[in-house]
């Protein structure tokens, strides 16, 4: 399968089922890649799922089938509202290497830029070198680490903090 015929949309509350399907798929198939757990998200009520769409969520679709996702959380403080964190980055395994992840990241970066965000930030597992290289190719730089940022089955795993300026 390739990335052609894929569309990316900023989804709204009426597309909550597509959001739920792709988010749970990501957490179920790649649990070590995320700070969240499948069980925590699966237990959410429909209203809680809708509330999570108050922040921008972008989903890649092939036809009606969700195949990738990413989201954006803007800082709330007025002194930090120029910054946002990219979250939930996932592309179905069969579509990795097709450029779809870059297109999802581009969609969220365009949205961020259009809403006055000057800097994108993210956290990635130190044990995910492929993702770190991908983000570096997309213009992100490592700005620090959180030792033991995630506790996975009794193991502490560092979080790598990365950032990318959208201007200048």
N, C-alpha and C positions, 0 to 999 in steps of 0.2 A: 504494500500500500504506500502511496506517496502523498505529499501534502497538497497536490493539485485538487481543485474543487472544494477547497476548505474556505470557509468564511469565518470571520472573527467578529463577534458582536459584544457590545457592552450590554449585559443582560439586566433585566428589570425584575421586579417582584413577581410578575406573571409568568416568568420563566424559571421559577424556583425549582421545579422538578428536574430540569436539565442541570441546574447548579448542583442539586443534591446528588444526582447520578454520577457526575464526573468527579465531584469532590470525594464521594465515598469510594469510587473506583481508585482514585489516586491513593487514598489512605490505606485501602485494602491491598493493593498490588505493590506499593512501594512504601511500606510503613517506616523504614529506616530513613527515608528522605525528608520526613516532616516532623516538626515539633509537636504536632497534634496527633491524637490517637483516633483510629477508626471508631472505637466504642464510644468515645465522647461525642463525636459528631453524629453517629447513628442514633443516639438517644435524644437528639434535639427535636423539639416540636416543629411543626410546619411554620408556626409563627416565628420561632427562633431562626429558622432557615431564611425566612423572608427578611427578618431584621438584619441579617448578615449581608443582605444585598443593599443595605443603606450605604455601604462603601462600594466603590466601583469594582465590579467583577467582569472580566472578559472571558468569554468561552469561544473556543474554536469548534466549529461544527463541520461535519461532512454530511450533507443533507440535513436531517434532523438529529443526527447522532452527535452528542458532545464528545470531543476527542482531546481536548486540552483546556487548560484553565490558568488564569492568573488574576490577582487582585491587587488593590492599592489601598493603603491606609494612610491618610494624611495626618500629620501632627496637628493637635488641637490648639495648643498654645499659640497666641498671635505672634509671638516672637519666633516660633518654629514652624508656622504654617506653610513656609516655603519648602518644607521637606516632607517626603512621603516614603513609606516602606512598601516594597513589593512583597506580596505573600502568595502562597498556594501555587507556585509554578509547577505545572505538570503537563506533559504530553504523553499520550498513549505510546507504549513501547514500539508498536509497529510503525509509528510516524516519526520516531526520533531520527535525526540525521537528515530530515527533509527540509529544514529551515523553518518549520512551524513554530518552534520555541522562539526563534528570533522575531517572527512576525507577531506573536503574542506580546513579547516584550516591547516591540515597536508600537503596538496599539496602546499599551498601557503608558508608555513614555509620551506618545502624542497627546493622550488624554491629560496626563500630568502637566505637560507644557501648556496646553490650552487652558488649564485651570490655575496657572500661575505658580506651579511647583518648579523650583529651581534645582532640586537635588533629589535623586532617587537613592534609596538605601535598601539593603537586604541582608539577610542572615542565611548562611549555607553551612551545612555540616562539613567539618574539616575532613571527614571520611568520604566526601563526595568530590574527588578531584575532577571528574568530568564536568560537573556543574560549575566548579570554580573556574575551570578553563573556559567554559562557555560564557560565563559572565565577564571574564577578562576580555574575550573577543568582542563582547557587546559594549565595551568601554568602561566597565566597572573596575575599581582598584580596591585592593584589600586595605582597610583602614584600621583594623584591629581584630582582636579575638576575645571571646568570652570563654575562659577556661571552664570546662564542665557545664557548658550552656544548656545541654540536654542530658537527661538521665534516661538511658534506654536499657531496660532489662538489667539494672544494677550497674551499668557502665556509664561513666561520665564522658561525654563527647563534646569537644570544643565546637563553638560556633564561630565561623569566620564572618566578620562584618565587612561589607563592601559598599561602595558608594559610586555614583556617577553624576556628574554635574550635567544639567540640561542646557545650560547657557555658559558662555564665556569659557 
